[in-house]
């Protein structure tokens, strides 16, 4: 995963994404990619 950290504490899943990082525009060019569940 890119720019995604997760922790599991019992029944609580916490997902952290750093909003200051950017990986370029999406394939359509309409949005900016800040995180991805797969390697870019």
CHARMM-style PDB file with segment names, atoms N, HN, CA, C and O in Angstrom:
ATOM      1  N   UNK     1       0.845  -1.172   0.000  1.00  0.00      PROA
ATOM      2  CA  UNK     1       0.000   0.000   0.000  1.00  0.00      PROA
ATOM      3  C   UNK     1       0.888   1.233   0.000  1.00  0.00      PROA
ATOM      4  O   UNK     1       1.991   1.231   0.547  1.00  0.00      PROA
ATOM      5  N   UNK     2       0.392   2.257  -0.612  1.00  0.00      PROA
ATOM      6  HN  UNK     2      -0.504   2.259  -1.056  1.00  0.00      PROA
ATOM      7  CA  UNK     2       1.158   3.485  -0.711  1.00  0.00      PROA
ATOM      8  C   UNK     2       0.487   4.579   0.117  1.00  0.00      PROA
ATOM      9  O   UNK     2      -0.677   4.914  -0.105  1.00  0.00      PROA
ATOM     10  N   UNK     3       1.242   5.133   1.080  1.00  0.00      PROA
ATOM     11  HN  UNK     3       2.187   4.861   1.259  1.00  0.00      PROA
ATOM     12  CA  UNK     3       0.779   6.211   1.942  1.00  0.00      PROA
ATOM     13  C   UNK     3      -0.405   5.780   2.821  1.00  0.00      PROA
ATOM     14  O   UNK     3      -1.234   6.611   3.192  1.00  0.00      PROA
ATOM     15  N   UNK     4      -0.482   4.501   3.148  1.00  0.00      PROA
ATOM     16  HN  UNK     4       0.191   3.826   2.846  1.00  0.00      PROA
ATOM     17  CA  UNK     4      -1.546   3.992   4.011  1.00  0.00      PROA
ATOM     18  C   UNK     4      -0.909   3.168   5.123  1.00  0.00      PROA
ATOM     19  O   UNK     4      -0.137   2.246   4.862  1.00  0.00      PROA
ATOM     20  N   UNK     5      -1.241   3.509   6.360  1.00  0.00      PROA
ATOM     21  HN  UNK     5      -1.869   4.258   6.572  1.00  0.00      PROA
ATOM     22  CA  UNK     5      -0.823   2.719   7.512  1.00  0.00      PROA
ATOM     23  C   UNK     5      -2.076   2.264   8.231  1.00  0.00      PROA
ATOM     24  O   UNK     5      -3.033   3.027   8.360  1.00  0.00      PROA
ATOM     25  N   UNK     6      -2.076   1.036   8.695  1.00  0.00      PROA
ATOM     26  HN  UNK     6      -1.299   0.417   8.590  1.00  0.00      PROA
ATOM     27  CA  UNK     6      -3.227   0.565   9.448  1.00  0.00      PROA
ATOM     28  C   UNK     6      -2.780  -0.229  10.665  1.00  0.00      PROA
ATOM     29  O   UNK     6      -1.737  -0.883  10.661  1.00  0.00      PROA
ATOM     30  N   UNK     7      -3.592  -0.154  11.693  1.00  0.00      PROA
ATOM     31  HN  UNK     7      -4.439   0.377  11.696  1.00  0.00      PROA
ATOM     32  CA  UNK     7      -3.344  -0.923  12.903  1.00  0.00      PROA
ATOM     33  C   UNK     7      -4.659  -1.553  13.344  1.00  0.00      PROA
ATOM     34  O   UNK     7      -5.728  -0.965  13.185  1.00  0.00      PROA
ATOM     35  N   UNK     8      -4.566  -2.742  13.893  1.00  0.00      PROA
ATOM     36  HN  UNK     8      -3.697  -3.219  14.022  1.00  0.00      PROA
ATOM     37  CA  UNK     8      -5.728  -3.448  14.409  1.00  0.00      PROA
ATOM     38  C   UNK     8      -5.509  -3.664  15.894  1.00  0.00      PROA
ATOM     39  O   UNK     8      -4.550  -4.320  16.300  1.00  0.00      PROA
ATOM     40  N   UNK     9      -6.398  -3.111  16.701  1.00  0.00      PROA
ATOM     41  HN  UNK     9      -7.177  -2.578  16.371  1.00  0.00      PROA
ATOM     42  CA  UNK     9      -6.319  -3.228  18.150  1.00  0.00      PROA
ATOM     43  C   UNK     9      -7.622  -3.849  18.630  1.00  0.00      PROA
ATOM     44  O   UNK     9      -8.610  -3.149  18.849  1.00  0.00      PROA
ATOM     45  N   UNK    10      -7.617  -5.161  18.793  1.00  0.00      PROA
ATOM     46  HN  UNK    10      -6.814  -5.730  18.615  1.00  0.00      PROA
ATOM     47  CA  UNK    10      -8.862  -5.855  19.156  1.00  0.00      PROA
ATOM     48  C   UNK    10      -9.846  -5.772  18.001  1.00  0.00      PROA
ATOM     49  O   UNK    10      -9.573  -6.266  16.907  1.00  0.00      PROA
ATOM     50  N   UNK    11     -10.978  -5.152  18.244  1.00  0.00      PROA
ATOM     51  HN  UNK    11     -11.199  -4.750  19.133  1.00  0.00      PROA
ATOM     52  CA  UNK    11     -12.008  -4.985  17.209  1.00  0.00      PROA
ATOM     53  C   UNK    11     -11.966  -3.612  16.549  1.00  0.00      PROA
ATOM     54  O   UNK    11     -12.889  -3.253  15.818  1.00  0.00      PROA
ATOM     55  N   UNK    12     -10.911  -2.840  16.794  1.00  0.00      PROA
ATOM     56  HN  UNK    12     -10.161  -3.132  17.388  1.00  0.00      PROA
ATOM     57  CA  UNK    12     -10.815  -1.476  16.269  1.00  0.00      PROA
ATOM     58  C   UNK    12      -9.737  -1.402  15.196  1.00  0.00      PROA
ATOM     59  O   UNK    12      -8.565  -1.658  15.473  1.00  0.00      PROA
ATOM     60  N   UNK    13     -10.126  -1.053  13.977  1.00  0.00      PROA
ATOM     61  HN  UNK    13     -11.078  -0.845  13.752  1.00  0.00      PROA
ATOM     62  CA  UNK    13      -9.194  -0.862  12.865  1.00  0.00      PROA
ATOM     63  C   UNK    13      -8.987   0.633  12.667  1.00  0.00      PROA
ATOM     64  O   UNK    13      -9.946   1.385  12.489  1.00  0.00      PROA
ATOM     65  N   UNK    14      -7.714   1.059  12.702  1.00  0.00      PROA
ATOM     66  HN  UNK    14      -6.935   0.448  12.846  1.00  0.00      PROA
ATOM     67  CA  UNK    14      -7.378   2.464  12.484  1.00  0.00      PROA
ATOM     68  C   UNK    14      -6.576   2.576  11.196  1.00  0.00      PROA
ATOM     69  O   UNK    14      -5.568   1.890  11.024  1.00  0.00      PROA
ATOM     70  N   UNK    15      -7.027   3.446  10.286  1.00  0.00      PROA
ATOM     71  HN  UNK    15      -7.846   4.004  10.425  1.00  0.00      PROA
ATOM     72  CA  UNK    15      -6.355   3.678   9.009  1.00  0.00      PROA
ATOM     73  C   UNK    15      -5.834   5.108   9.010  1.00  0.00      PROA
ATOM     74  O   UNK    15      -6.577   6.049   9.286  1.00  0.00      PROA
ATOM     75  N   UNK    16      -4.530   5.265   8.694  1.00  0.00      PROA
ATOM     76  HN  UNK    16      -3.926   4.501   8.470  1.00  0.00      PROA
ATOM     77  CA  UNK    16      -3.918   6.598   8.666  1.00  0.00      PROA
ATOM     78  C   UNK    16      -3.403   6.881   7.266  1.00  0.00      PROA
ATOM     79  O   UNK    16      -2.738   6.044   6.656  1.00  0.00      PROA
ATOM     80  N   UNK    17      -3.718   8.076   6.760  1.00  0.00      PROA
ATOM     81  HN  UNK    17      -4.258   8.756   7.256  1.00  0.00      PROA
ATOM     82  CA  UNK    17      -3.267   8.532   5.440  1.00  0.00      PROA
ATOM     83  C   UNK    17      -2.700   9.936   5.609  1.00  0.00      PROA
ATOM     84  O   UNK    17      -3.364  10.814   6.162  1.00  0.00      PROA
ATOM     85  N   UNK    18      -1.467  10.151   5.132  1.00  0.00      PROA
ATOM     86  HN  UNK    18      -0.928   9.438   4.684  1.00  0.00      PROA
ATOM     87  CA  UNK    18      -0.833  11.467   5.194  1.00  0.00      PROA
ATOM     88  C   UNK    18      -1.366  12.310   4.034  1.00  0.00      PROA
ATOM     89  O   UNK    18      -1.043  12.051   2.875  1.00  0.00      PROA
ATOM     90  N   UNK    19      -2.175  13.313   4.346  1.00  0.00      PROA
ATOM     91  HN  UNK    19      -2.437  13.524   5.288  1.00  0.00      PROA
ATOM     92  CA  UNK    19      -2.807  14.141   3.318  1.00  0.00      PROA
ATOM     93  C   UNK    19      -1.850  15.122   2.659  1.00  0.00      PROA
ATOM     94  O   UNK    19      -2.221  15.775   1.684  1.00  0.00      PROA
ATOM     95  N   UNK    20      -0.618  15.242   3.171  1.00  0.00      PROA
ATOM     96  HN  UNK    20      -0.317  14.712   3.963  1.00  0.00      PROA
ATOM     97  CA  UNK    20       0.344  16.153   2.548  1.00  0.00      PROA
ATOM     98  C   UNK    20       1.064  15.513   1.367  1.00  0.00      PROA
ATOM     99  O   UNK    20       1.672  16.222   0.565  1.00  0.00      PROA
ATOM    100  N   UNK    21       1.010  14.189   1.243  1.00  0.00      PROA
ATOM    101  HN  UNK    21       0.516  13.612   1.895  1.00  0.00      PROA
ATOM    102  CA  UNK    21       1.674  13.507   0.130  1.00  0.00      PROA
ATOM    103  C   UNK    21       0.743  13.433  -1.074  1.00  0.00      PROA
ATOM    104  O   UNK    21      -0.467  13.254  -0.932  1.00  0.00      PROA
ATOM    105  N   UNK    22       1.325  13.572  -2.254  1.00  0.00      PROA
ATOM    106  HN  UNK    22       2.308  13.717  -2.369  1.00  0.00      PROA
ATOM    107  CA  UNK    22       0.553  13.456  -3.494  1.00  0.00      PROA
ATOM    108  C   UNK    22       1.341  12.599  -4.467  1.00  0.00      PROA
ATOM    109  O   UNK    22       2.565  12.710  -4.542  1.00  0.00      PROA
ATOM    110  N   UNK    23       0.651  11.742  -5.216  1.00  0.00      PROA
ATOM    111  HN  UNK    23      -0.344  11.651  -5.155  1.00  0.00      PROA
ATOM    112  CA  UNK    23       1.309  10.833  -6.149  1.00  0.00      PROA
ATOM    113  C   UNK    23       0.920  11.126  -7.594  1.00  0.00      PROA
ATOM    114  O   UNK    23       1.121  10.289  -8.475  1.00  0.00      PROA
ATOM    115  N   UNK    24       0.368  12.299  -7.836  1.00  0.00      PROA
ATOM    116  HN  UNK    24       0.205  12.978  -7.121  1.00  0.00      PROA
ATOM    117  CA  UNK    24       0.013  12.697  -9.188  1.00  0.00      PROA
ATOM    118  C   UNK    24      -1.470  12.553  -9.456  1.00  0.00      PROA
ATOM    119  O   UNK    24      -2.220  12.078  -8.603  1.00  0.00      PROA
ATOM    120  N   UNK    25      -1.896  12.965 -10.644  1.00  0.00      PROA
ATOM    121  HN  UNK    25      -1.287  13.351 -11.337  1.00  0.00      PROA
ATOM    122  CA  UNK    25      -3.317  12.917 -10.983  1.00  0.00      PROA
ATOM    123  C   UNK    25      -3.778  11.488 -11.262  1.00  0.00      PROA
ATOM    124  O   UNK    25      -2.978  10.613 -11.596  1.00  0.00      PROA
ATOM    125  N   UNK    26      -5.077  11.275 -11.117  1.00  0.00      PROA
ATOM    126  HN  UNK    26      -5.727  11.986 -10.846  1.00  0.00      PROA
ATOM    127  CA  UNK    26      -5.677   9.989 -11.463  1.00  0.00      PROA
ATOM    128  C   UNK    26      -5.610   9.798 -12.978  1.00  0.00      PROA
ATOM    129  O   UNK    26      -5.237  10.719 -13.704  1.00  0.00      PROA
ATOM    130  N   UNK    27      -5.965   8.626 -13.446  1.00  0.00      PROA
ATOM    131  HN  UNK    27      -6.269   7.878 -12.855  1.00  0.00      PROA
ATOM    132  CA  UNK    27      -5.882   8.364 -14.887  1.00  0.00      PROA
ATOM    133  C   UNK    27      -6.820   9.267 -15.691  1.00  0.00      PROA
ATOM    134  O   UNK    27      -6.538   9.579 -16.848  1.00  0.00      PROA
ATOM    135  N   UNK    28      -7.937   9.688 -15.080  1.00  0.00      PROA
ATOM    136  HN  UNK    28      -8.166   9.434 -14.140  1.00  0.00      PROA
ATOM    137  CA  UNK    28      -8.846  10.595 -15.785  1.00  0.00      PROA
ATOM    138  C   UNK    28      -8.369  12.042 -15.702  1.00  0.00      PROA
ATOM    139  O   UNK    28      -8.789  12.884 -16.496  1.00  0.00      PROA
ATOM    140  N   UNK    29      -7.482  12.334 -14.731  1.00  0.00      PROA
ATOM    141  HN  UNK    29      -7.141  11.650 -14.086  1.00  0.00      PROA
ATOM    142  CA  UNK    29      -6.991  13.692 -14.543  1.00  0.00      PROA
ATOM    143  C   UNK    29      -7.924  14.567 -13.723  1.00  0.00      PROA
ATOM    144  O   UNK    29      -7.658  15.757 -13.550  1.00  0.00      PROA
ATOM    145  N   UNK    30      -9.012  14.001 -13.217  1.00  0.00      PROA
ATOM    146  HN  UNK    30      -9.229  13.035 -13.357  1.00  0.00      PROA
ATOM    147  CA  UNK    30      -9.991  14.791 -12.472  1.00  0.00      PROA
ATOM    148  C   UNK    30      -9.681  14.902 -10.986  1.00  0.00      PROA
ATOM    149  O   UNK    30     -10.139  15.834 -10.324  1.00  0.00      PROA
ATOM    150  N   UNK    31      -8.904  13.956 -10.454  1.00  0.00      PROA
ATOM    151  HN  UNK    31      -8.532  13.199 -10.991  1.00  0.00      PROA
ATOM    152  CA  UNK    31      -8.589  13.968  -9.030  1.00  0.00      PROA
ATOM    153  C   UNK    31      -7.107  13.728  -8.811  1.00  0.00      PROA
ATOM    154  O   UNK    31      -6.405  13.255  -9.704  1.00  0.00      PROA
ATOM    155  N   UNK    32      -6.635  14.060  -7.610  1.00  0.00      PROA
ATOM    156  HN  UNK    32      -7.205  14.445  -6.885  1.00  0.00      PROA
ATOM    157  CA  UNK    32      -5.242  13.850  -7.240  1.00  0.00      PROA
ATOM    158  C   UNK    32      -5.163  12.604  -6.370  1.00  0.00      PROA
ATOM    159  O   UNK    32      -5.973  12.440  -5.458  1.00  0.00      PROA
ATOM    160  N   UNK    33      -4.207  11.729  -6.632  1.00  0.00      PROA
ATOM    161  HN  UNK    33      -3.549  11.862  -7.373  1.00  0.00      PROA
ATOM    162  CA  UNK    33      -4.032  10.511  -5.848  1.00  0.00      PROA
ATOM    163  C   UNK    33      -3.184  10.844  -4.624  1.00  0.00      PROA
ATOM    164  O   UNK    33      -2.076  11.366  -4.749  1.00  0.00      PROA
ATOM    165  N   UNK    34      -3.719  10.534  -3.429  1.00  0.00      PROA
ATOM    166  HN  UNK    34      -4.619  10.110  -3.327  1.00  0.00      PROA
ATOM    167  CA  UNK    34      -2.983  10.764  -2.189  1.00  0.00      PROA
ATOM    168  C   UNK    34      -2.642   9.448  -1.489  1.00  0.00      PROA
ATOM    169  O   UNK    34      -1.772   9.421  -0.618  1.00  0.00      PROA
ATOM    170  N   UNK    35      -3.314   8.365  -1.859  1.00  0.00      PROA
ATOM    171  HN  UNK    35      -4.020   8.387  -2.566  1.00  0.00      PROA
ATOM    172  CA  UNK    35      -3.056   7.054  -1.267  1.00  0.00      PROA
ATOM    173  C   UNK    35      -3.601   5.997  -2.207  1.00  0.00      PROA
ATOM    174  O   UNK    35      -4.452   6.269  -3.054  1.00  0.00      PROA
ATOM    175  N   UNK    36      -3.093   4.791  -2.040  1.00  0.00      PROA
ATOM    176  HN  UNK    36      -2.402   4.570  -1.352  1.00  0.00      PROA
ATOM    177  CA  UNK    36      -3.545   3.692  -2.891  1.00  0.00      PROA
ATOM    178  C   UNK    36      -3.423   2.374  -2.136  1.00  0.00      PROA
ATOM    179  O   UNK    36      -2.451   2.167  -1.409  1.00  0.00      PROA
ATOM    180  N   UNK    37      -4.397   1.482  -2.299  1.00  0.00      PROA
ATOM    181  HN  UNK    37      -5.186   1.650  -2.889  1.00  0.00      PROA
ATOM    182  CA  UNK    37      -4.284   0.177  -1.657  1.00  0.00      PROA
ATOM    183  C   UNK    37      -3.324  -0.748  -2.396  1.00  0.00      PROA
ATOM    184  O   UNK    37      -3.077  -1.869  -1.953  1.00  0.00      PROA
ATOM    185  N   UNK    38      -2.787  -0.290  -3.507  1.00  0.00      PROA
ATOM    186  HN  UNK    38      -2.988   0.621  -3.867  1.00  0.00      PROA
ATOM    187  CA  UNK    38      -1.831  -1.088  -4.270  1.00  0.00      PROA
ATOM    188  C   UNK    38      -0.653  -0.206  -4.650  1.00  0.00      PROA
ATOM    189  O   UNK    38      -0.760   1.019  -4.598  1.00  0.00      PROA
ATOM    190  N   UNK    39       0.449  -0.796  -5.026  1.00  0.00      PROA
ATOM    191  HN  UNK    39       0.536  -1.791  -5.069  1.00  0.00      PROA
ATOM    192  CA  UNK    39       1.630  -0.024  -5.432  1.00  0.00      PROA
ATOM    193  C   UNK    39       1.355   0.664  -6.756  1.00  0.00      PROA
ATOM    194  O   UNK    39       0.772   0.070  -7.663  1.00  0.00      PROA
ATOM    195  N   UNK    40       1.772   1.910  -6.864  1.00  0.00      PROA
ATOM    196  HN  UNK    40       2.246   2.392  -6.127  1.00  0.00      PROA
ATOM    197  CA  UNK    40       1.564   2.672  -8.111  1.00  0.00      PROA
ATOM    198  C   UNK    40       2.744   2.542  -9.016  1.00  0.00      PROA
ATOM    199  OT1 UNK    40       2.750   3.111 -10.108  1.00  0.00      PROA
TER     200      UNK     40
END
